[in-house]
Amino acid sequence: MIVVTGATGSIGRELAALLRGRDALAAVRRPAGDLGIPHRIADLERPETIGALLSPGDRLFLNSSIWPGFADAHRAVIDQAARAGVAQIVTVSVRGAAPGGRLATGLHGVVDAHLRASGVPYAILQPTGFMQNLPHDFAGGVMYGSYGTAPVNYIDARDIAAAAAALLTGPAGPSGDHVLTGPESLPHDRIAEEIGRVLGRPARYVDLPVPEMTAHLERRGMPRPQAAELAALMAEIGDGRWASTTTTVEDLTGRPPRPLSAFLTDHKDAFS
């Protein structure tokens, strides 16, 4: 059986749809009748409830949004899965994750290190930024950031789900990391131009130095420590480290990842 956590998120819903008709089960915090696969109530904040769903030989898809207890909960679920004797854990991390990194990159880095040391066969998906975040980032037609002028890569969450489905339904190969990217990397002013072209209305990107971006995020209600870290992380991502692309999505799924233009065409309404 394939047990899917995070099944109501942007990746999890797509993955559940791809697993329809297979022996799959969604672990959800509250009833969800529209996933396409059966579900059971379980909570990552109570790792034992996830462990109770697992049996020897199962596959586990481990994914969730970030919250303060993220690293502890994910490590505990990995331990539950190891005790249950699962055949593989497929987890969603982030490109460049490492212990001690800023914000989510550091939290994912801690979890990834724990998974690698667990003895459980694993596949760590390391995607770049989600295209699904762009409607929020460009709310009102303007995005503020500290990415500078370097190209930055974004990937459609549907392609992350497809890569996960390929790994979860195929033979459990050797453990490893999989850097997932979209087919092209663009500077944010070019992304804004593309959004404006597809939507038929202006969109623009405003680049701010890290101190000004920190103040901007504070004005929007983010506590200063997190605001400073996020602005600094944007600047780091914008130094070119997220500019290169990989063929991993096509290698795993047999088809290339969706370009930004395809995402925008499919999600015009999300930008309203």
Secondary structure, 3 states (H helix, E strand, C coil): CEEEECCCCHHHHHHHHHCCCCCEEEEECCCCCCCCCCEEECECCEHHHHHCCCCCCCEEEECCCCCCCHHHHHHHHHHHHHHHCCCEEEEECCCCCCCCCCHHHHHHHHHHHHHHCCCCCEEEEEECEEHHHHHHHCHHHEEEECCCCCCEEEECHHHHHHHHHHHHHCCCCCCEEEEECCCCEECHHHHHHHHHHHHCCCCEEEECCHHHHHHHHHHCCCCHHHHHHHHHHHHHHHHHHCCCCCCHHHHHHCCCCCCHHHHHHHCHHHHC
